[in-house]
């Protein structure tokens, strides 16, 4: 038995009053990432084969999304400049009011304060995605 606490996950979501296919198509388009995913990218996204590249204050990150699909799966791996790769589950689900986007944030090596900060950033991104798609 170990004294180490189990890694926590937090599921963040937002209902968007648009069809799932519309939400998926917008969120999956690399050119749209800077419009809503500030927690991931703040600068132009470039293609490098199946990957996306973006510059961050800490250096260039590499993003690889799940292959295009009809299931709403937008899972993606993010590789930081130091080579650390993080898997990010992200889904667009049917919802009675349109769609629900669901992101699973994992604490990994983050402190509780950093985890809470990241959760706030992800929720802000999901809120921004809703606002863009609903025309707010």
N, C-alpha and C positions, 0 to 999 in steps of 0.2 A: 504494500500500500504506500502511496506517496502523499506528501503534504501539499502538492500542487493542486490548485483549484482547477476545475474543468473549464475549458474555454467557453465563454458565453457567446451566444448569438442573439441578435435583435432583429426582428422582422419589421420593416418599415413599409408602409403602403400609402397609396393615395387612390381614391376613386376619381376617374376621369369620365365625363359624360360624352364619350365618343366610342365608336365601335372598336373592338380589339384590333382589327386589321389596320385601322387608321393609326391607332396609338403605336402599334408595333412598327409600322412603316416609318413613322416620324422618328421614333426613338432609335431605330436601327440605322438610320441614315447618318453616316459619319459627319457630313457637313452640318448637321443640326446639333451635334454634341456641344459645341461652344454656346449654343443658345440656351441650353437647359442644364447641362451636366458640369457646372462649375466646380463641383467637388472632385471631378475627374480631370477635366481639361479646361484651360483658360486661354489657350492659344490655338492657332490653326492645326487641324488634324491632317496628316499626310498618310497616304497609302504606301505600304511596303509589302507587296505580295498580299497575303491573307491578313497581315497585321496592319494596325494603325500606329502611327508615331505622333507623339505630341511633346512639345517642350514644356517643362515645368521649372519652377525656381530651383529644384533639386537636380535637374538634368532631364534628359529625354526618357519618356516612358514608352513602352510597347504595349499595345492593347490588342487582344485577339478575342473577337466575339464568336459565339456559336454560329455554325453555318446557318444561312437563311432557312427559315422553317415556318410552317403554318401553325405551330403550337404556341407561339408567343414567347419562346425561349430566347432571352437576350443575355444569357450567362456569358461572362467574359473573364479572361485572365489579364491581369495587369502586371507587367514586369518593370520594376524600378531600375534606375541606373546601376544600382549595386547588385543586380541580378535576382533580387527577391521577387518571387512570383506569387500573386494572390488570386485565388479563384473567387469570383463574385457572382452568386446566384441572383438572377434578375428575370422576372417573368411579367408578361402581360396576360391577365386572366379575364375571362368574361365575367361581368358583374351585372346585376339587375338594372343598374343605372348606366351601363355602358361597358367600362373596363375598370380593372383594378391593377395597378402596377405594384409589384411586390419585390422588395430587395432584402436579401438576407445579409446582414452585416455581422462579421465575426470579429471578436476581440483580438484574437491572435496574440501578438506581443505588446499590444497597446495597454497603457495604464487605464484605470477607470475614467480618468479625466479626458484622456485622448479618445477613448471609446465613445464617451458621451459627446465630445466635440464632433467626431466623425458621424455619429448618428444624426446630429443636428444638421450637418452639411448634406447628408444623403436626403433627409426629409425636405430640406430646402430645395434640393434638385428635383425631387418628385413633385413638390408643390409648383415649382416653376414649369415643369413639364405639363402639369394640369392647366395652369394659367395660359400657356401658349396654345394648347390644343382646344381649350374652351373659349379662347379669344378674350380673356380677361385683361 
